Structure formats: C-alpha cells, structure tokens
Amino acid sequence: MSIEKDIGQKAFRNPYHKLIVNLHYSSSWLLNNHSRLLKPFDLTVPQFNVLQILKSNHPEPSSINYIIERMLDKMSNATRLVDKLCAKGLVSKTNSARDKRAVDVILTEKGLEILEELDHIHEKIESFASNLMENETLIINNLLEKIQTQNSSSKE
C-alpha cells in the first residue's frame, strides 16, 4: 500500500512534501500501535516513556528536569505524567535532599514489576520494522539523524 492510497492524496508537490507527510503518517501509525499494546496495562505512550527513563536510572532517583530532558515528546507535561504514575502506584515522589525546590521520582516495586511484564512490548514494537534488513534500518536511522541534525541548528 502507498501513502497516496492510505491518505487519499493524488499527488504531492515534490518528494520533500511526500517525505514530511509520510513521516507524520508513519509516526502516527507507530504511536497508535504502541498505544494499542499498552492499553491493557492502562498506560499511555508518554507514561511508558517516563517509566523507561526511570528504569534506566534505577535505583537512583530522577528529578523532573532529568525526565524532561530525556522524554521523546518534549511537549508532554512530565509533572502531570509523574502524578498519574504516582496515583497508579508505579512511582513515588519525595522532596529532594539535594535541592529543596526539586522532587525526586523513583520506581516502586509495582512499577518495576509492570516494566518486567512489558519487556515483550519492545519486541512487538521492533517487529513493526521486521520486514527491513538490518542495513536498511541503519540507512533510515542515519537519514533521520541527518534531517534532525540539519534542522536542529535552525530551531525557531
């Protein structure tokens, strides 16, 4: 199936226009499928991202700023996400001993257990690209990084 058929677009202005639309479409497709896999665990993709960030730093606590710096979606409200994860019992918050204005966030045992259950999610998500050869994934990664690098200097 082609992007043109998927979105009902007859033509694009140029290959660059098609690329940008295809990246948006592919991102949305991937997020929708990721959300579907997380739904049985009552987690959103940004919540899962926060849990992964905390896991990478475990057993050390993480500040909200640490979480924000590493989030995939920089537009997400990290404080609100942490509060929701606290309400689910997956993380806990305490006042930071290092900085009285900061909050330390750490995974609870329940959070660690759910992440262990979710280990298979990574394999399922990676399987979305299983029809690509490894060298093709390297090429795509390099090209995406090239787009990001070229445009990171022109942030407005």
C-alpha positions as CSV (number, residue, x, y, z in Angstrom):
1,M,0.0,0.0,0.0
2,S,1.3,3.5,-0.7
3,I,1.0,6.7,1.3
4,E,-1.1,8.2,-1.5
5,K,-3.7,5.4,-1.2
6,D,-3.6,5.4,2.6
7,I,-4.5,9.1,2.9
8,G,-6.3,9.6,-0.4
9,Q,-3.7,12.0,-1.8
10,K,-3.5,12.1,-5.5
11,A,-0.1,13.8,-5.7
12,F,2.4,15.7,-3.6
13,R,4.1,19.0,-4.5
14,N,7.5,17.3,-4.6
15,P,9.4,14.4,-2.9
16,Y,10.2,16.5,0.1
17,H,6.5,17.2,0.7
18,K,5.8,13.5,0.4
19,L,8.6,12.7,2.9
20,I,7.3,15.1,5.5
21,V,3.7,13.8,5.2
22,N,4.9,10.2,5.2
23,L,7.0,10.8,8.4
24,H,3.9,12.3,10.1
25,Y,1.7,9.4,8.9
26,S,4.3,6.8,10.0
27,S,4.8,8.4,13.4
28,S,1.1,8.5,14.0
29,W,0.8,4.8,12.8
30,L,3.5,3.8,15.2
31,L,2.1,5.7,18.1
32,N,-1.4,4.2,17.6
33,N,0.0,0.7,17.5
34,H,2.2,1.4,20.5
35,S,-0.9,2.7,22.4
36,R,-2.8,-0.4,21.5
37,L,-0.2,-2.6,23.0
38,L,0.0,-0.5,26.2
39,K,-3.8,-0.2,26.7
40,P,-4.2,-3.5,28.6
41,F,-1.7,-2.1,31.2
42,D,-3.6,1.2,31.5
43,L,-0.6,3.2,30.3
44,T,-0.1,5.8,27.7
45,V,3.0,6.1,25.5
46,P,4.3,9.1,27.4
47,Q,3.7,7.4,30.7
48,F,5.6,4.3,29.4
49,N,8.4,6.6,28.2
50,V,8.7,8.1,31.8
51,L,8.8,4.6,33.3
52,Q,11.6,3.7,30.8
53,I,13.6,6.8,31.8
54,L,13.2,6.0,35.5
55,K,14.2,2.4,34.8
56,S,17.4,3.5,33.0
57,N,18.4,5.4,36.1
58,H,17.2,2.9,38.7
59,P,17.9,2.6,41.6
60,E,18.9,6.3,41.7
61,P,16.1,8.8,41.9
62,S,15.4,11.1,39.0
63,S,14.4,14.7,39.1
64,I,11.5,16.0,36.9
65,N,14.1,18.0,34.9
66,Y,16.1,14.8,34.3
67,I,12.9,13.2,33.0
68,I,12.0,16.2,30.8
69,E,15.5,16.2,29.2
70,R,15.1,12.6,28.1
71,M,11.5,12.4,27.1
72,L,10.7,11.6,23.5
73,D,7.8,14.0,23.3
74,K,9.1,17.3,24.7
75,M,5.6,18.7,24.7
76,S,4.4,16.3,27.3
77,N,3.8,17.6,30.8
78,A,6.3,15.5,32.9
79,T,4.9,16.6,36.2
80,R,1.3,15.6,35.3
81,L,2.6,12.3,33.9
82,V,4.5,11.6,37.1
83,D,1.4,12.4,39.2
84,K,-0.7,10.0,37.2
85,L,2.0,7.3,37.6
86,C,2.0,8.0,41.4
87,A,-1.7,7.6,41.5
88,K,-1.3,4.2,39.9
89,G,1.4,3.2,42.4
90,L,4.1,2.8,39.8
91,V,6.4,5.6,41.0
92,S,6.9,7.6,44.2
93,K,7.9,11.2,44.8
94,T,9.9,12.7,47.6
95,N,11.4,16.1,48.2
96,S,15.0,16.1,47.0
97,A,17.7,16.1,49.7
98,R,20.0,17.9,47.3
99,D,17.6,20.7,46.2
100,K,14.7,21.7,48.3
101,R,12.8,23.0,45.3
102,A,13.1,19.7,43.4
103,V,11.3,16.4,43.6
104,D,12.9,13.0,43.3
105,V,11.0,10.4,41.4
106,I,11.7,6.7,41.7
107,L,10.1,3.4,40.5
108,T,8.1,1.5,43.1
109,E,8.2,-2.3,43.2
110,K,4.9,-2.3,41.4
111,G,6.5,-0.1,38.7
112,L,9.4,-2.5,38.3
113,E,7.1,-5.4,38.1
114,I,4.9,-3.9,35.4
115,L,8.1,-2.9,33.4
116,E,9.2,-6.6,33.6
117,E,5.8,-7.6,32.2
118,L,6.1,-5.0,29.5
119,D,9.5,-6.3,28.3
120,H,7.8,-8.1,25.4
121,I,6.4,-4.8,24.2
122,H,9.8,-3.8,22.9
123,E,10.0,-6.9,20.8
124,K,6.5,-6.3,19.4
125,I,7.3,-2.7,18.6
126,E,10.5,-3.6,16.9
127,S,8.6,-6.3,14.9
128,F,6.8,-3.4,13.1
129,A,10.0,-3.0,11.2
130,S,10.9,-6.7,10.8
131,N,10.4,-6.6,7.1
132,L,13.5,-4.4,6.8
133,M,17.0,-5.7,6.6
134,E,19.4,-4.6,9.3
135,N,21.4,-2.4,6.8
136,E,18.2,-0.8,5.7
137,T,17.4,0.2,9.3
138,L,20.9,1.7,9.6
139,I,20.3,3.7,6.5
140,I,17.0,5.0,7.7
141,N,18.4,5.9,11.1
142,N,21.3,7.7,9.5
143,L,18.9,9.7,7.2
144,L,16.6,10.6,10.1
145,E,19.6,11.8,12.1
146,K,20.8,13.8,9.1
147,I,17.4,15.5,8.9
148,Q,17.4,16.2,12.6
149,T,21.0,17.5,12.7
150,Q,20.4,19.8,9.7
151,N,17.3,21.3,11.3
152,S,18.5,21.4,15.0
153,S,20.6,24.4,14.2
154,S,17.7,26.3,12.8
155,K,15.2,25.9,15.7
156,E,12.9,28.9,16.0
